[in-house]
């Protein structure tokens, strides 16, 4: 602590801190006052790090906290009983869940089956988005099926750009998001992997991976 601060009483230090916080709040309020647009956002969570679906489901639960109706379409993990889905089923009056996936893509030996499953999931997602009955629609792992070209990226981008209602939020998760999707998104977050327990021989665990 500097000599000047050491000479100040606790009351003076508190007053100085309070004034500093007041100025910061005033600056934030001034910035927020310029943000006047309210719209449905296209949000993409991608990257090699863990947490993409977790972030998407976090937004789902946040919307539920405000009493908004939400929908979830699972493009890949449909056969896996996840903790998120079990928790969401307790909000059946506000949540629509579509379990459309056929499992992880590296387990399949039938590409056409995966393409058909991706198509069915995408048609369901479009119907949910168009309906405007849900404030937020989570397309979990859509980036995965786009990565493997199970759906044409041009079709997905065209729908999200031209047909998504202005008041509906759409959240898309999965690694390797296509550049075309990133370009039209309002918010893009890339998860960076620093460490992962798999590398130390730790298996997927209930409550952490699913």
C-alpha positions in Angstrom: 0.0 0.0 0.0 1.3 3.5 -0.9 2.2 6.0 1.9 -0.8 8.1 0.8 -3.2 5.2 1.1 -1.7 4.2 4.4 -2.5 7.7 5.8 -6.2 7.4 4.7 -8.8 6.2 7.2 -11.0 3.2 6.5 -13.9 5.6 6.0 -12.0 7.6 3.4 -10.9 4.4 1.6 -14.5 3.1 1.5 -15.7 6.5 0.2 -13.0 6.5 -2.5 -13.9 2.9 -3.5 -17.6 3.8 -3.6 -16.9 6.8 -5.9 -14.8 4.7 -8.2 -17.6 2.1 -8.4 -20.2 4.9 -9.0 -18.1 6.2 -12.0 -17.8 2.7 -13.4 -21.5 2.1 -13.2 -22.3 5.5 -14.8 -19.9 4.6 -17.7 -21.6 1.2 -18.1 -25.1 2.8 -18.0 -24.1 5.3 -20.6 -22.9 2.5 -22.9 -26.0 0.4 -22.2 -28.3 3.3 -23.1 -27.0 3.2 -26.7 -28.0 -0.5 -27.0 -31.6 -0.3 -28.1 -32.1 -3.2 -30.5 -33.9 -6.3 -29.2 -34.0 -9.3 -31.6 -33.8 -13.0 -31.8 -30.1 -14.0 -32.0 -28.3 -16.7 -34.0 -25.7 -18.0 -31.5 -23.0 -20.5 -32.3 -20.9 -22.4 -29.8 -18.0 -24.2 -31.5 -14.4 -25.2 -31.0 -12.4 -28.2 -29.9 -12.9 -27.6 -26.2 -15.5 -29.1 -23.9 -18.6 -27.1 -23.0 -20.4 -26.3 -26.3 -23.6 -28.2 -25.5 -23.3 -27.3 -21.9 -23.3 -23.6 -22.8 -26.3 -24.1 -25.1 -28.3 -25.9 -22.4 -27.3 -23.2 -19.9 -29.1 -20.7 -22.2 -32.1 -23.1 -22.3 -32.3 -23.1 -18.5 -31.8 -19.4 -18.3 -34.7 -18.9 -20.6 -36.8 -21.3 -18.5 -36.0 -19.2 -15.5 -37.8 -16.3 -17.2 -40.8 -18.5 -18.0 -40.0 -18.7 -21.7 -40.9 -21.7 -23.8 -37.9 -23.5 -25.3 -37.2 -26.3 -27.7 -34.3 -28.7 -28.0 -33.4 -30.7 -31.1 -30.6 -33.2 -30.6 -29.0 -34.0 -33.9 -26.4 -36.6 -32.7 -26.9 -37.7 -29.1 -30.5 -38.8 -29.4 -29.9 -42.4 -28.2 -28.0 -41.3 -25.1 -29.9 -40.5 -21.9 -28.3 -37.2 -20.8 -28.6 -35.3 -17.6 -29.8 -32.2 -19.4 -32.7 -34.0 -21.0 -33.7 -35.7 -17.7 -33.7 -32.3 -16.0 -35.6 -30.6 -18.8 -38.3 -33.2 -18.7 -39.3 -31.8 -15.4 -40.4 -28.6 -17.2 -42.7 -30.4 -19.7 -45.1 -27.5 -19.8 -42.4 -25.2 -21.2 -40.0 -27.5 -23.0 -40.2 -29.4 -26.3 -37.5 -32.0 -26.8 -36.8 -33.9 -30.1 -34.5 -36.9 -29.8 -33.5 -37.2 -33.4 -29.9 -38.4 -33.5 -28.8 -42.0 -34.2 -25.7 -41.8 -32.0 -22.2 -40.5 -32.4 -21.0 -40.3 -36.0 -17.9 -42.3 -35.3 -20.0 -45.3 -34.2 -22.0 -45.6 -37.4 -21.5 -47.8 -40.4 -24.5 -46.5 -42.3 -24.0 -43.1 -43.8 -27.4 -43.0 -45.4 -29.0 -43.7 -42.1 -27.2 -40.7 -40.6 -28.2 -38.5 -43.5 -31.8 -39.5 -43.1 -31.7 -38.8 -39.3 -30.1 -35.4 -39.9 -32.7 -34.5 -42.5 -35.5 -35.5 -40.1 -33.9 -33.5 -37.3 -33.5 -30.4 -39.4 -37.1 -30.5 -40.6 -38.2 -30.7 -37.0 -36.0 -27.8 -36.1 -37.3 -25.7 -38.9 -40.9 -26.4 -37.8 -40.1 -25.4 -34.2 -38.3 -22.2 -35.3 -41.1 -21.2 -37.7 -43.8 -21.8 -35.2 -42.7 -18.9 -33.0 -44.1 -20.8 -30.0 -40.6 -21.0 -28.4 -38.4 -18.1 -27.4 -35.3 -20.2 -27.9 -34.5 -23.3 -30.0 -31.3 -25.2 -29.3 -30.0 -27.2 -32.3 -27.5 -29.4 -30.4 -24.6 -30.7 -32.4 -26.0 -29.4 -35.7 -22.4 -28.4 -36.6 -21.4 -32.1 -36.5 -23.9 -33.1 -39.2 -22.9 -30.1 -41.3 -19.2 -31.0 -40.9 -20.0 -34.4 -42.4 -22.1 -32.9 -45.1 -25.2 -34.7 -44.0 -27.1 -31.5 -44.7 -26.2 -28.8 -47.3 -24.7 -25.8 -45.5 -26.3 -23.5 -48.2 -29.8 -24.7 -47.2 -29.2 -24.2 -43.5 -27.7 -20.8 -43.9 -30.5 -19.7 -46.3 -33.2 -20.7 -43.8 -31.5 -19.1 -40.8 -30.8 -15.9 -42.7 -34.1 -15.5 -44.5 -36.8 -17.4 -42.7 -35.9 -17.4 -39.0 -38.5 -15.2 -37.2 -37.0 -11.9 -35.8 -38.0 -12.7 -32.2 -36.7 -16.3 -32.0 -33.2 -17.1 -30.6 -31.5 -20.1 -32.3 -28.5 -21.7 -30.6 -26.3 -24.1 -32.6 -23.5 -26.2 -31.0 -20.8 -28.6 -32.2 -17.1 -28.3 -33.2 -15.9 -27.2 -36.6 -18.7 -24.7 -37.4 -18.8 -23.8 -41.1 -17.5 -20.4 -42.1 -20.8 -19.7 -43.8 -22.6 -20.2 -40.5 -20.2 -18.1 -38.5 -20.6 -15.3 -41.0 -24.3 -14.9 -40.5 -24.3 -15.5 -36.7 -24.8 -12.7 -34.2 -22.7 -14.4 -31.5 -19.9 -16.9 -31.9 -18.0 -18.5 -29.1 -15.0 -20.9 -29.7 -14.2 -23.2 -26.8 -10.5 -23.8 -26.5 -9.2 -27.0 -25.0 -6.4 -26.6 -22.6 -6.6 -29.9 -20.7 -8.9 -32.8 -21.0 -9.2 -35.8 -18.6 -9.5 -38.3 -21.5 -5.8 -37.8 -22.1 -5.1 -39.2 -18.6 -7.3 -42.2 -19.1 -10.4 -40.9 -17.4 -13.6 -42.3 -18.9 -16.8 -40.2 -19.7 -18.6 -39.7 -16.4 -22.3 -39.2 -15.5 -23.0 -35.6 -14.8 -19.9 -34.3 -16.6 -20.0 -35.7 -20.1 -23.7 -36.7 -20.2 
